[in-house]
């Protein structure tokens, strides 16, 4: 078994490093109530041995896992779902109804991700996607509550970053497992002003208006914390949501400024504008890292955000 990297972030909640690209970029979570377990997000197929090692470190077995809950089917969140389900014979997978079919038959998910990342990078970074038997998948209704040894977990539909996104409210911690809906906040970019947040506009279903509505709904629950995939625990989310709201608006505006540009070069123009914007925004927040270091930390996000904004423009043009 590998030696996993994890930390306790709330009562009965562990944050686990997935190892994608670099440490501190992507996490998943394990909820424990007595001897019953639930994973929220899985990382990639390469992460699964680490997840099982955490279970073993707790003195438990894969048979103690009741739920595997990807917030959405993007591969940094759900790439390992099939392999983890295969290792956990008693677990049920809970997913948004629009995402569940892609975990039962991941062929389209594989094709779409290969188009985004390239075949070699897909294999290197994400591994193979394992299908999950339909009999073990629950298409979670909006507001549906699930029981983990008496601990309530509520699945809430939160479109905006993706139309198949869901967040999980944990009654035990009064925390929200937010996937990408509460944005990205890398700990290296924290300042005296606190965490710095920005919106991930990864392909293919950015919807700024729906996203704003999802944030309203999440904050109506008055959560104590947001457990981010990117990255770790963020306290008092209501204090920080203004940053994310502004980022959603700003990134949409950056894309719209390039809407009339020719398609072959539009994505590159968006990426350049996005890079300048995020660097300036980090500086306003008090970040003192060198520009090269900030670009390094944001390299994956800059490319994927630009792709997602370009796809959003294409969809707007088709529907006009």
C-alpha positions as semicolon CSV with decimal commas, in nm:
position;residue;x (nm);y (nm);z (nm)
1;X;0,000;0,000;0,000
2;X;0,125;0,354;-0,074
3;X;0,165;0,611;0,203
4;X;-0,131;0,849;0,156
5;X;-0,123;1,219;0,239
6;X;-0,428;1,336;0,428
7;X;-0,538;1,562;0,710
8;X;-0,841;1,602;0,935
9;X;-1,038;1,915;0,842
10;X;-1,354;1,868;1,051
11;X;-1,509;1,615;1,285
12;X;-1,518;1,296;1,084
13;X;-1,384;1,459;0,765
14;X;-1,045;1,388;0,607
15;X;-0,898;1,583;0,314
16;X;-0,689;1,356;0,092
17;X;-0,428;1,472;-0,161
18;X;-0,497;1,320;-0,504
19;X;-0,152;1,378;-0,653
20;X;-0,282;1,529;-0,977
21;X;-0,015;1,747;-1,146
22;X;0,127;1,880;-0,817
23;X;0,057;1,866;-0,447
24;X;-0,203;2,116;-0,333
25;X;-0,394;2,127;-0,662
26;X;-0,671;1,868;-0,613
27;X;-0,820;1,693;-0,311
28;X;-1,096;1,451;-0,232
29;X;-1,264;1,381;0,099
30;X;-1,352;1,092;0,324
31;X;-1,641;1,123;0,570
32;X;-1,643;0,883;0,865
33;X;-1,933;0,818;1,097
34;X;-1,848;0,539;1,341
35;X;-1,730;0,257;1,114
36;X;-1,911;0,372;0,798
37;X;-1,740;0,571;0,524
38;X;-1,830;0,792;0,228
39;X;-1,591;0,932;-0,030
40;X;-1,673;1,267;-0,187
41;X;-1,485;1,283;-0,518
42;X;-1,217;1,029;-0,602
43;X;-0,937;1,195;-0,792
44;X;-0,818;0,991;-1,088
45;X;-0,774;0,617;-1,132
46;X;-0,415;0,671;-1,015
47;X;-0,547;0,808;-0,682
48;X;-0,749;0,501;-0,586
49;X;-0,462;0,309;-0,418
50;X;-0,408;0,610;-0,191
51;X;-0,777;0,621;-0,102
52;X;-0,776;0,254;-0,008
53;X;-0,459;0,311;0,196
54;X;-0,640;0,579;0,397
55;X;-0,920;0,333;0,471
56;X;-0,662;0,081;0,588
57;X;-0,487;0,344;0,802
58;X;-0,818;0,400;0,982
59;X;-0,830;0,031;1,069
60;X;-1,123;-0,025;0,834
61;X;-1,174;-0,209;0,504
62;X;-1,330;-0,129;0,165
63;X;-1,640;-0,314;0,290
64;X;-1,701;-0,021;0,527
65;X;-1,751;0,224;0,236
66;X;-2,122;0,295;0,188
67;X;-2,108;0,577;-0,068
68;X;-1,888;0,716;-0,343
69;X;-2,011;1,063;-0,437
70;X;-1,852;1,252;-0,726
71;X;-1,973;1,613;-0,737
72;X;-1,953;1,596;-1,117
73;X;-1,789;1,379;-1,380
74;X;-1,484;1,592;-1,465
75;X;-1,190;1,358;-1,430
76;X;-1,011;1,533;-1,144
77;X;-1,327;1,463;-0,945
78;X;-1,460;1,135;-1,081
79;X;-1,188;0,970;-1,289
80;X;-1,129;0,709;-1,021
81;X;-1,494;0,644;-0,941
82;X;-1,521;0,319;-1,134
83;X;-1,199;0,172;-0,994
84;X;-1,296;0,273;-0,640
85;X;-1,643;0,123;-0,675
86;X;-1,488;-0,202;-0,800
87;X;-1,278;-0,214;-0,483
88;X;-1,567;-0,131;-0,246
89;X;-1,828;-0,405;-0,286
90;X;-2,093;-0,254;-0,058
91;X;-2,079;0,102;-0,189
92;X;-2,342;0,282;-0,392
93;X;-2,243;0,566;-0,621
94;X;-2,445;0,887;-0,590
95;X;-2,434;1,129;-0,883
96;X;-2,633;1,402;-1,055
97;X;-2,886;1,249;-1,299
98;X;-2,709;1,416;-1,593
99;X;-2,372;1,279;-1,485
100;X;-2,468;0,928;-1,378
101;X;-2,497;0,782;-1,733
102;X;-2,138;0,884;-1,809
103;X;-2,011;0,687;-1,509
104;X;-2,212;0,381;-1,608
105;X;-2,075;0,403;-1,964
106;X;-1,770;0,632;-1,970
107;X;-1,710;0,608;-2,347
108;X;-1,828;0,964;-2,419
109;X;-1,646;1,093;-2,114
110;X;-1,324;0,932;-2,234
111;X;-1,370;1,075;-2,583
112;X;-1,446;1,424;-2,456
113;X;-1,157;1,431;-2,211
114;X;-0,919;1,297;-2,474
115;X;-1,024;1,583;-2,702
116;X;-0,949;1,835;-2,426
117;X;-0,623;1,691;-2,291
118;X;-0,487;1,482;-2,579
119;X;-0,456;1,104;-2,583
120;X;-0,111;1,079;-2,425
121;X;-0,185;1,327;-2,145
122;X;-0,518;1,160;-2,077
123;X;-0,353;0,821;-2,028
124;X;-0,066;0,963;-1,824
125;X;-0,269;1,183;-1,590
126;X;-0,603;1,005;-1,560
127;X;-0,557;0,639;-1,647
128;X;-0,846;0,419;-1,755
129;X;-1,210;0,490;-1,674
130;X;-1,385;0,182;-1,534
131;X;-1,760;0,143;-1,603
132;X;-1,988;0,114;-1,300
133;X;-2,284;-0,128;-1,305
134;X;-2,611;0,064;-1,334
135;X;-2,750;-0,133;-1,041
136;X;-2,496;0,035;-0,813
137;X;-2,564;0,393;-0,928
138;X;-2,822;0,629;-0,775
139;X;-2,920;0,933;-0,980
140;X;-2,956;1,165;-0,682
141;X;-3,258;1,394;-0,681
142;X;-3,218;1,757;-0,585
143;X;-3,235;1,772;-0,206
144;X;-3,223;1,395;-0,163
145;X;-3,091;1,291;0,179
146;X;-2,871;0,989;0,238
147;X;-2,789;0,830;0,572
148;X;-2,433;0,749;0,681
149;X;-2,474;0,569;1,014
150;X;-2,711;0,845;1,128
151;X;-2,517;1,130;0,968
152;X;-2,723;1,311;0,706
153;X;-2,572;1,382;0,364
154;X;-2,789;1,592;0,131
155;X;-2,724;1,609;-0,244
156;X;-2,801;1,953;-0,390
157;X;-2,804;2,028;-0,763
158;X;-2,572;2,323;-0,827
159;X;-2,534;2,396;-1,201
160;X;-2,308;2,672;-1,328
161;X;-1,960;2,525;-1,351
162;X;-2,120;2,218;-1,507
163;X;-2,484;2,137;-1,574
164;X;-2,442;1,805;-1,393
165;X;-2,282;1,946;-1,078
166;X;-2,400;1,866;-0,729
167;X;-2,279;1,971;-0,385
168;X;-2,316;1,768;-0,067
169;X;-2,423;1,917;0,264
170;X;-2,290;1,723;0,562
171;X;-2,504;1,762;0,873
172;X;-2,220;1,635;1,091
173;X;-1,990;1,928;1,014
174;X;-2,242;2,174;0,869
175;X;-2,002;2,184;0,577
176;X;-2,056;2,183;0,202
177;X;-1,848;1,965;-0,025
178;X;-1,847;2,206;-0,315
179;X;-1,653;2,038;-0,596
180;X;-1,589;2,337;-0,825
181;X;-1,903;2,538;-0,747
182;X;-1,732;2,743;-0,475
183;X;-1,437;2,808;-0,701
184;X;-1,064;2,754;-0,678
185;X;-0,854;2,877;-0,387
186;X;-0,497;2,750;-0,371
187;X;-0,334;2,775;-0,033
188;X;-0,007;2,907;-0,183
189;X;-0,199;3,220;-0,286
190;X;-0,345;3,299;0,057
191;X;-0,253;3,644;0,186
192;X;-0,314;3,857;0,494
193;X;-0,651;3,933;0,335
194;X;-0,738;3,562;0,349
195;X;-0,803;3,313;0,069
196;X;-0,816;3,428;-0,293
197;X;-1,090;3,270;-0,506
198;X;-1,156;3,255;-0,876
199;X;-1,403;3,070;-1,095
200;X;-1,311;2,757;-1,295
201;X;-1,473;2,778;-1,640
202;X;-1,356;2,437;-1,760
203;X;-1,530;2,298;-2,074
204;X;-1,810;2,246;-2,155
205;X;-2,107;2,386;-1,964
206;X;-2,019;2,722;-1,808
207;X;-2,343;2,904;-1,720
208;X;-2,277;3,226;-1,525
209;X;-2,641;3,300;-1,441
210;X;-2,712;2,949;-1,313
211;X;-2,388;2,960;-1,115
212;X;-2,491;3,277;-0,932
213;X;-2,822;3,115;-0,840
214;X;-2,643;2,806;-0,714
215;X;-2,429;3,021;-0,484
216;X;-2,741;3,180;-0,338
217;X;-2,885;2,840;-0,266
218;X;-2,567;2,710;-0,106
219;X;-2,528;3,010;0,122
220;X;-2,891;2,984;0,231
221;X;-2,779;2,672;0,419
222;X;-2,543;2,889;0,629
223;X;-2,253;2,642;0,610
224;X;-1,960;2,674;0,849
225;X;-1,713;2,568;0,582
226;X;-1,673;2,486;0,216
227;X;-1,461;2,180;0,142
228;X;-1,305;2,263;-0,195
229;X;-1,152;2,020;-0,438
230;X;-0,905;2,297;-0,524
231;X;-0,807;2,315;-0,238
232;X;-0,901;2,200;0,113
233;X;-1,116;2,372;0,377
234;X;-1,237;2,731;0,345
235;X;-1,401;2,874;0,656
236;X;-1,697;3,112;0,660
237;X;-1,779;3,091;0,290
238;X;-2,030;3,377;0,314
239;X;-1,738;3,613;0,389
240;X;-1,562;3,520;0,065
241;X;-1,842;3,460;-0,184
242;X;-1,817;3,815;-0,323
243;X;-1,481;3,723;-0,477
244;X;-1,631;3,427;-0,660
245;X;-1,937;3,621;-0,774
246;X;-1,713;3,890;-0,918
247;X;-1,485;3,632;-1,082
248;X;-1,777;3,466;-1,261
249;X;-1,882;3,806;-1,395
250;X;-1,529;3,911;-1,489
251;X;-1,444;3,590;-1,673
252;X;-1,768;3,603;-1,871
253;X;-1,691;3,964;-1,964
254;X;-1,340;3,869;-2,080
255;X;-1,488;3,607;-2,311
256;X;-1,754;3,840;-2,448
257;X;-1,489;4,098;-2,535
258;X;-1,340;3,838;-2,772
259;X;-1,670;3,715;-2,916
260;X;-1,616;3,875;-3,258
261;X;-1,260;3,745;-3,299
262;X;-1,188;3,466;-3,550
263;X;-1,227;3,124;-3,389
264;X;-0,874;2,993;-3,463
265;X;-0,709;3,262;-3,249
266;X;-0,991;3,349;-3,010
267;X;-0,897;3,096;-2,742
268;X;-0,541;3,228;-2,730
269;X;-0,669;3,584;-2,697
270;X;-0,897;3,478;-2,414
271;X;-0,609;3,301;-2,240
272;X;-0,386;3,608;-2,263
273;X;-0,657;3,835;-2,125
274;X;-0,742;3,583;-1,855
275;X;-0,379;3,557;-1,750
276;X;-0,344;3,934;-1,718
277;X;-0,670;3,957;-1,526
278;X;-0,589;3,684;-1,273
279;X;-0,238;3,813;-1,212
280;X;-0,373;4,161;-1,146
281;X;-0,650;4,025;-0,924
282;X;-0,402;3,822;-0,717
283;X;-0,189;4,135;-0,675
284;X;-0,491;4,334;-0,557
285;X;-0,551;4,062;-0,301
286;X;-0,199;4,112;-0,167
287;X;-0,014;3,824;-0,332
288;X;0,361;3,891;-0,342
289;X;0,474;3,583;-0,535
290;X;0,663;3,646;-0,857
291;X;0,453;3,649;-1,174
292;X;0,629;3,336;-1,300
293;X;0,535;3,146;-0,983
294;X;0,170;3,254;-1,005
295;X;0,157;3,146;-1,369
296;X;0,310;2,813;-1,269
297;X;0,047;2,757;-0,999
298;X;-0,234;2,854;-1,238
299;X;-0,098;2,688;-1,554
300;X;-0,361;2,413;-1,578
301;X;-0,646;2,650;-1,489
302;X;-0,544;2,917;-1,740
303;X;-0,552;2,671;-2,027
304;X;-0,875;2,494;-1,925
305;X;-1,054;2,818;-1,834
306;X;-0,969;2,966;-2,173
307;X;-1,095;2,653;-2,349
308;X;-1,416;2,659;-2,148
309;X;-1,486;3,026;-2,218
310;X;-1,426;2,971;-2,589
311;X;-1,672;2,679;-2,587
312;X;-1,923;2,901;-2,405
313;X;-1,896;3,161;-2,682
314;X;-1,947;2,893;-2,946
315;X;-2,261;2,772;-2,768
316;X;-2,396;3,128;-2,742
317;X;-2,339;3,179;-3,113
318;X;-2,521;2,855;-3,201
319;X;-2,819;2,946;-2,985
320;X;-2,841;3,310;-3,103
